[in-house]
Amino acid sequence: MFTAVADYLKGELQVTSEDFLLLEKMNITTKEKYEEMTSIAKGLISFMEDLQKKYGEFDPYLKKIEQIETNVTKKEIGKWRD
């Protein structure tokens, strides 16, 4: 009788131990995935900073183009009125 109870308890403890091992593996996998996602996010942040810097460098040229476009449009309208 005591042997059966001991075997039962041993089995329960083994199942619990296996559950904890599975949980540990899941936690490790999750940690690795989050580390990968963090690395990707850092790369995207760096890319966006570079892109914003480049856009800032082009901004004066874009404003100049808009100014030229406005002047050309005004001159075209002036030609049609004359």
N, C-alpha and C positions, 0 to 999 in steps of 0.2 A: 504494500500500500504506500509506504513512504517513498519507495522507488518511483512509483507512478507520479506522485506529487512532485518529486524532485525532477523527474523528466519533463513534466508539464512546465514547471517554473523555469527550467533550463531553456526550453523551447521558447517561452515567452520572452525571456531575457535576450535570446539570440535574435528573435524577430525585432525587438526594440533596438538592439545594437545595429542590425541591418538597416532599420529605418533611419537611425542617426547617421550612419555612413552614407546613405542615399541623400539625406538632407545636406550633409557636408559637401558631397559632390555637386549638388545643385547650387549651393552657395558659392563654391569655387567657380563654377561655370558662369553664374550670374555676375560675379566680381570681374571675371575676365571680359565678359560682354560689355559691362559698364566701362571698363578701362578702354576698350576698343572704341566705344561710342564717345568717350571723353577725348580721345586722341583725334577722332574725326571732327568733333566740335571745335577743338583748338585749331585744327587745320582750316576749317571754314572761317573761323574768326580772323585768322591771319590773312586768308584770301580776301575777306571783306574789307579789312583795313587797307590792304594794298589797292583794292578796287576803288575805295573811297579816296585814297590819295591820288590815284590816277585821274579820277573824275574831277577832283579839285584842281589838278594841273590843267585839265582841258576846259574848265569853266570859263576862264577869260576868253578863250577862242570861241566857245559857244555863244557868249554874250556878244562878241564882235560880229559873228555870223548873223545873229538875230538883228543887230543894229544895221548891218548891211542890207538884210532882207527888208527891214522896215523902210530904209531909205529908197531902195529900188521900188518898192510898192508905192511909196509916195510919189516918186518920179513918174511911174507908169500911170498913176491916177491923174497926175498933172498933165501928162501928154493927152489923155483922153478928154480932159476938160478944155484944153486949148483948141 
